Amino acid sequence: MIFRNSVKNIIRSGKKTALFIILITILTSTLCLGLSIWISADQFLLECNANYMTIGLLEYMGPEYPDESVFDEGMSNAISDFDFSLISGNENVLLWERSARALGYIEGLVRTDVYAPLRESGVVIVSNIGNFNNYSPKIAVIEKSLFSTRNPDGKMVLIEPDGFELKPGRSYVLNGSFTTGKTSYMYFVVTPFVNKAASNGGFIGEDSIKADDITGKIPFSLSDESNIFNKIARTYSVINNSVSVHSTRNLNSLPDFHQQRLFIEKGRDFTTEEYESGAKVCIVSELVAASLGKGIGDSIELSIAISEDTPFFESYWVDSGFTHSGTYEITGICNSTGKMSYDVFIPANSDVDFTVNQIGYTLGQAVIANDRAGLFYDEINPLLPDRMRLTIYDQGYASVAEPFEKVRRIAFIITLACVIVSLAVLALFGFLFVYRQRDTADIMIKLGTGKRRVYRYFLYGSGLISLFAAALGSAAGFYLSGFATGLVNSTALNYSVSDTRYSIGSLSIQKPLEWIPDIEYGVFGLTALCLLLVSLISCLSFATVILARKNKKPRGKKRKPPLPSVKGLALSGISGGPFKYSLVSIFRGGQRSIITICVALSSVIFLNQLAHTSGGYNARLLEIYEDSVITGQFMDSGGIYHNKLSLEAFQLNDLYNSGYVDSLHLSREVPYYYLGRPDPKGEDENPLTFVLPKEFALETFLDKLTAGPKIIYTNSISASPEFIYSTGLSVEYLQGFDESFLAQKPDGIPNCLVSTDFMEETGSRPGDVIRVLIWTYKGIEHDMKIVGSYVKEGKKDNIYCQLGVYVDLDLLYSSDPGANEDLYSYYFDSANFVISDASKIDDFKTYLYDYGYSEVNNFRSIRQFIVLDDKSFNSMKNGIYQKIRHTKVLHPFLYTLTGIIAFVLSYLLIASRKKELALMRGLGAGKFTIFLSFFIEQALLCLIGCALGIAGWTLFAGRLDELQQLLALGYIACYFLGTATAIVIMNHTVVLSILNEED
Amino acid sequence: MAILELKNVSYSYNNLHHPVEAIKDMSHSFERGKVYAIVGKSGSGKSTLLSLLAGLDTPHSGKIFFEGIATADMDLDEYRRTCTAVIYQNFRLFPLLTALENVMYPMELCNLKGRKAENTAIGLLEKVALPVNARDRFPGMLSGGEQQRVAIARALSMNRRVILADEPTGNLDTENGDNIIEILINLAHEDNYCVLIATHDLNIIQKTDEVLYISDGKIAGHE
């Protein structure tokens, strides 16, 4: 009977029952979807974290970067001065490792590859010296090679003696290198022996060691270990067959493994225990393994040479020997690629400090928490000294994970909102289905129904509704889950905070990871069950309250609201009618009037605050656009080299004329040979003419010239490759000159800047004219006037000359399409630029993309690679853009909500005065009179509140912008509309029905 | 001549489930100078009849004539303003207007404003014997009897000749109730008003000139 009556009750409350079934169904399904997507996105992000590794690569951008054959003192000083604990101690860093490389040697390894470091070097014994022809160097027979990879014994060789006199009939031991000449003969250039480890150790003096007359000492004793050439040969042999040893605490954080240029082909990575104990295990390149005939589980004898402040290939000297050696078990074999073909990786061992042996320009790498890479960059980048560069490589984590972080956040908000709304709805459900039936409960109790039965009466009904709705919602959620996850996935795929094309922030490889929604269907059942339980608890609670109240005495009469004071109401002077009635209502309305004013006041302030926030974000974004200087640079395919790129002038002309860039800095390098200073009086006729050597001597000359200093035709010395990463450029100009002369068209003798060292060596001074021989496809004598000197940061005494000497600037910058043809023969070695308008960066990227420029790791039709240094800009822009994006969604919603509140409030305020209105109608007041009476009152109250709000805001903020004025007007309009609607509706209601309702 | 006349008036409420016919084909006429008692059980249609006579709605069929003119052909607002006045059981005074202002309100609707309206209102309040010091009080500060006096004074404003009182003493004690009824009877007998009182009170019924018995929306009899 109880069950039957309960069911009858819910059926007869048809509308209410239907409403709650719909509400609970919607809430259950939304909650199920929100919860399942949240869980799924969270799991995916965990998967992302496990699959991706973000590293911050710290490099020193020295003037010779990335040439590893030179030792950079600037880098050495920077390392000494920089506090690396700023990085290692950063809270976002999981692991920091200084670059740890050293030259290693494995007994039995013989290298014949093209990357063998001393493949062309040789120490040879020659005899039978003679002349090849009038122009040639000497010709001789190689009696024996102490070191050479060319097997030259007994062969004829042409020798460029580098000033060493080779006499016929004598025998010599020579140090030098083999080069390729124009004849079938081998060609050997004598060069002095250079080895930093030997110099630092005091094993060789300052005298150059390049050749020795050994006539009569043949056969040369190879067993004489004390002979310097023997030592050189043995040193060469070790260095040429050396491997690069990398010590690490996380193999996958090494840039080459991280960027998947290297990967383990056989065997395994090191275990945690091996890392922790610094075990004697290693991973070798496949060429190392193949050369040695070793496999997984085999052992190698590895010796390591660590020498402070030496270039990589000069860190071993036979007398110094190796600093460490040991037997290492091979646990893995990685691929060999390019220069990374003969490498050995070992776990870091505290006994061996590789870091004193700074090799290359990589200072170290930090493993960063994937989701905090941006934060890390923003914190560390400003602390880096001159020429230190931090680059983030995230393997594409940000582009994959960021959308799902948003999805997770949104799903969480939806879930949380659903939980809150569900609790409210279920509380209302309990209130309406139980508490409002307290009279029924009272009657049931009075009729002798037991409390348990009363409880059952309520729980049956509410339980049935909840059960049905929760099951329906759960099923709906289940069927909608496919659609919802599809929607989430497509939204996430299309989601992009910023355009990362060509960005320095996206130099990393992009590891793909697909979101496969793993919907936990158990969540649907569990959610439905929870909602059912909460609804039952809600009903049970209200039932308990009802039954507990039965014994309580009813409370006293409700207190009447306080009456307004008649005193001070000076309205008698106002003639009757709607206006008087409105004023009377305003002044005597008490709380009602105050509430309206307060709501209007607070709403206007709230709207002003929203508009102010939104305007603030937009202003900040404009500031970012205005203040940001985004530079772009042409680089090689790996994003490492920024010089010697062979950039075509016509493409740079197009770039310049695209309208997206200004300050296009170009440089073209040409080798030069200093001839001297021509007589300013011109009395000597062409005294500095240089006669080019012929044939083999010319080749030697050109080889030296190519390796030597350059004339750099450029329009900016500060943006040239030598100084682009430096902020310490020091230039002294002749009076009347500054850097801008480089970008000007030459007028007469071109002007140039030379290094202070150059001036010291040549005895030249600012204002002097110097003559050089430059070589492109032929030698040309070239006069230049020194108008300034700079302190060089690289090794070479480069001369910086006006760009207009190399190319006609009118042609270079011409917007005439025909200019392209004339520019076909011009090339530049480096180019960088500044984007003219940061706000148009995305358009610029689209221009680059459409033009066909390549990105690092992403080849397109033009194999010129552009990198835009927009990381900081993106970071700032994204931060503010996210907020703007949110405000774009949230603010209109809040504006609308405030408008709705205004409308509803005004409507309800009028509707609550139905009785008053009916009475006026009953007394014969016309509809228009009534309309005016109420409308004027509400309009005045609203206007007072808004005026106070606007005045308060203006006093506080000092100004009121257009949007704020519009929003205030919008609020007023909504309020007026609500008032008018309510009055009109009530005016159209039959008075009799209102009065009957009241009675 | 009858001031008010019902001719075959019917009226029903639009209840969603069951339309309720409150007045069924009712015909009767009312004259000035007389007090009518409308008597019947709860739900018999007394209040509906008074409301229709007050012009709060129009009959669904049949007609009501005021001084020979069908109310359907009149502007009902004006009809309510100038022809009839209603006195309710629960007074229905404007809570934010003083007693004086409540009486002045109908006058102001008829463009009688300022001092003239005020003097007229004071005269009416004197007529219903409202104490002078109660004139500037809000309804909430007055006793039930005083509020009903104010309601009668308001009904008398603008010289409306028909007063419809719906259980005017229902919320009053016997003494106050008697006083109010006395005022209403005097208005009919001395000032030639037509007064219709819906009531269950036998004392009142006995004092009226004519009694109409309403049952199930019809006039079951009159004496």
Interface residues (C-beta under 8 A of the other chain):
Chain A: K560 L563 P564 V566 S572 S575 G576 G577 K580 Y581 V584 S585 R588 G589 K915 E916 L919 R921 G922 L923 G924 A925 G926 K927 T929 V990 V991 L992 S993 L995 N996 D999
Chain B: Y13 S47 T48 S51 L52 A54 L56 D57 D77 E78 Y79 R80 R81 T82 V86 N90 R92 F94 P95 L96 L97 T98 E101 M104 Y105 P106 M107 E108 L109 K113 G114 A117 E118 D136 R137 F138 G140 M141 R154
